[in-house]
Amino acid sequence: MSKRKLKEDNFTNGECISKVHRILRERFRHPGSSAKLFGIELQYKHLAELLKRTAIHGESNSALIIGPRGSGKTLLISYTLKKLMELKQVRDNILCVHLNGLLQTNDKIALKEITRQLDLENVVGDKVFGSFAENLAFLLEALKRGDRAHSCPVLFILEEFDLFVHHKNQTLLYNLFDISQSAQTPIAVIGLTCRLDILELMEKRVKSRFSHRQIYLMNSFDFKKYVNFCKEQLSLPPEFAEKNFAQKWNKNVQHLFEDKIMQDVLQDQFHYSKDLRSLYMLLMLALSSVTSSHPYISTSDILEASKLCRVDSKANIVHGLSVLEFCLIIAMKHLNDIYDGEPFNFQMVYNEYQKFVQRKAHTVYSFEKPVVMKAFEHLQQLELIKPVEGISTCAQKEYLLMKLLLDNSQIMDAVQVYPNCPTDVKQWATSSLN
C-alpha cells in the first residue's frame, strides 16, 4: 500500500473516531435525547396521558414522581415534555414553570420565579398584594383568555419536592393544590422527590387537596435487560455516515459483550448500583481511551474504567501520608485487632509506636512526642480518625477516645502501593499479634 493511501486511510479513521466520540458522548450526557426510554415505559405512558389531559382538555391534575436518586425522575419528565411539545395542540396551549427546592428556598423567591417564568413582571409592576394566595391568583388570572375552557393551562414542575414541604405553613403547595382542585385556571402540579414518606410530611390541609397520584420509579429491570441496554448504548446507529466502520464497531461491541471479563465487570456494576448515571460514567471513561491508533473498545479499557469508577478516596489519602503518619495508622490497626475494635486514645497509639521503634531502633527514626502528636492531629483533620460521640471532650487531648475510619483491607492495600515504604514498616503492618 502506498504512503499516500495509508495517510488517507488514517485520516478517514481519525474522522470516524471523532464522529463516534461526538455521537456516544452526546448519548451518555443527554440520555433524554435518545429515541426511547429504558425501564420506565409504563410510567411514561401514565405521565404523558396525565399531562395531555391538562394541556388539551383543560383538566387540572397533580402527581408525585417518587424514586431513589439516579432512577430517572428528571429524565422521565424531560422526555415526556419533549414528546408532548411535538404535538401542535399541546405546544401552542401550555406554559411550563420549573421550580427547584434547592434554589427557591422560600415562597417569596418561588413566587418571583413563577412571575419571571410566566413573563408577567410588567403585569405585576408595583402592585401590593395582601397575601401569597392573592398574588398567585392574580398571576394565573392574567393568563386567562375568557372562561375556564379557554384559559392557558400551566404546568408546575417542582424538583426536590420534599424541600418545599419545609417552607413556612407550606403556603406554596397549599395554593397550588387548592387551584388544581377548584374551577380556576387549569394547572398540573408534578412533584419529584426521593422521599418515600413524603405524604407524611404534608400538612393535613395540603394532603386533602392533593390527588394522591404517585408514580414510582424503582429500577426493577434484571441483569439481562441491563446488558442489552448497555450494548445498545455503545452501538452506532444505522444512519452513521461510514457504513463499513459502523459495521466493524458494532461487531466489536458484540464480541466485547460475549467476553466473560466484560460480563463480570457489568455484573459487579449492576450489583453495586443500578443507577444508569454510574453506567454512563463507566462507558464514558472506556470511550475516552478510543483513538485512531486504538479504534475499538477492549476489555482492558472497561477494566481500567471500572477501577477509576470505584477508586477508594480514603485509600488515596493514605498513599499521601508521611511515614510517621502511616506508622500511626498501623499502630491503630494493631490496637483494633487486640481490643476488638474498641476506641483508643493518643497515648495508647504512641505506646504501640514506641514499642515498634525500640524493636527496630537501627532502621526507624524515633520522633519526639509533640511531633507524633502533630501527626496524630493531622490524621484527625484528614478524617481518617474521629472522636467517639457521646464522650466528654473535657479530657486531655492525649486521652480523648478515638475511632479509626479505615478497615484492615484498605490499610493492607495501601501498604502494597505506598511509595518507598520501609521494609520494617511493611513487615509490622502484615504481622499478626498473638
SULBEL-V844139 format. One record per pair of residues at least 6 apart in sequence whose C-alpha atoms are under 8 Angstrom apart, sorted by the first residue. I is the first residue (numbers start at 1). J is the second residue. Records with the same first field share a line. If there is no record, write none. Layout:
# SULBEL-V844139
I->J / J
This chain:
# SULBEL-V844139
10->292
13->292 / 295
14->291 / 292
16->242 / 245
17->290 / 291 / 292 / 295
20->236
21->287 / 288
24->233 / 234 / 236
25->284
27->33 / 34 / 233
28->233 / 280 / 281 / 284
29->280
31->75
32->75 / 76 / 78 / 79
33->79
38->229
39->219 / 220 / 221
40->76 / 217
43->215 / 216 / 217
44->76 / 80
47->80
48->80 / 84
50->61
51->61 / 188
52->84 / 90
53->59
54->60 / 61 / 153 / 186 / 187 / 188
55->90 / 93 / 94 / 153
56->89 / 90 / 93
57->149
58->148 / 149 / 151 / 153 / 186 / 187
59->186 / 187
60->180 / 181 / 186 / 187 / 188
61->180 / 181 / 187 / 188 / 189 / 211
62->177 / 180 / 188 / 189 / 190 / 210 / 211 / 212 / 213
63->189 / 190 / 191 / 210 / 211 / 212 / 213 / 214 / 215
64->190 / 191 / 192 / 193 / 212 / 213 / 214 / 215
65->73 / 190 / 191 / 192 / 193 / 214 / 215 / 216 / 217
66->73 / 192 / 193 / 194 / 195 / 196 / 214 / 215 / 216 / 217
67->73 / 193 / 194 / 195 / 196 / 216 / 217 / 218
68->194 / 195 / 217 / 218
69->194 / 275
70->275 / 276 / 277
71->217 / 218 / 219 / 275 / 276
72->217
73->192 / 217
74->192
84->90 / 91
85->91
93->152 / 153
94->152 / 153 / 154 / 155
95->118 / 152 / 153 / 154 / 155
96->117 / 154 / 155 / 156 / 157
97->114 / 117 / 118 / 154 / 155 / 156 / 157
98->156 / 157 / 158 / 159
99->110 / 113 / 114 / 156 / 157 / 158 / 159
100->158 / 159 / 160 / 161
101->158 / 159 / 160 / 161 / 162 / 163 / 164
102->160 / 163
104->110 / 113
105->163 / 164 / 167
106->164 / 167 / 168
107->167 / 171 / 172
111->136
115->121 / 139
120->139
123->142
124->139
129->135
132->171 / 172
133->175
136->175
140->185
141->185
143->151 / 152
144->150 / 151 / 152 / 185
145->151 / 152
148->183 / 184 / 185 / 186
151->185 / 186
152->185 / 186
153->185 / 186 / 187 / 188
154->185 / 186 / 187 / 188
155->187 / 188 / 189 / 190
156->187 / 188 / 189 / 190
157->189 / 190 / 191 / 192
158->189 / 190 / 191 / 192
159->191 / 192 / 193
160->191 / 192 / 193 / 194
161->191 / 192 / 193
162->193 / 195 / 198 / 201
164->170 / 172 / 173
165->173 / 201 / 202
170->202 / 203 / 206
173->206
174->205 / 206 / 209
176->189
177->189 / 206 / 209 / 210
178->209
179->185 / 186 / 187
180->186 / 187 / 188 / 189
181->209 / 210
199->207
219->274 / 275
223->267 / 270
226->270
227->257 / 266
230->279
231->253 / 254 / 257
234->253 / 283
235->249 / 250 / 253
236->246 / 249 / 250
237->246
238->246
240->246
249->296
252->296 / 297
253->297
256->262 / 297 / 298 / 299
257->263
259->299
261->299
262->299 / 302 / 303
265->302 / 303 / 306
269->279
281->309
282->302 / 305 / 306 / 309
283->302 / 305
285->305
286->297 / 301 / 302 / 304 / 305
287->297
289->297 / 301
290->296 / 297
314->384 / 406
315->410 / 411 / 413 / 414
316->414
318->326 / 411 / 414
319->414 / 417 / 418 / 419
323->421
324->372 / 375
325->375 / 376 / 379
327->353 / 425
328->349 / 350 / 353 / 376
329->411
330->411 / 428 / 429
331->349 / 352 / 353
332->344 / 349 / 404
333->404 / 408
334->433
335->341 / 344 / 349 / 352
336->342 / 343
337->433
338->433
342->403
343->388 / 401 / 402 / 403
344->401 / 402 / 403
345->398 / 399 / 400 / 401 / 402
346->373 / 376 / 397 / 398 / 399 / 400 / 401
347->398 / 399
350->369 / 372
354->366
356->428
357->364 / 365 / 366
360->424
363->424
379->385
380->386
383->405
384->404 / 405 / 406
385->402 / 403 / 404 / 405
386->402 / 403 / 404 / 405
387->400 / 401 / 402 / 403
388->401 / 402 / 403
391->401
393->400
412->429 / 430
415->421 / 426 / 429
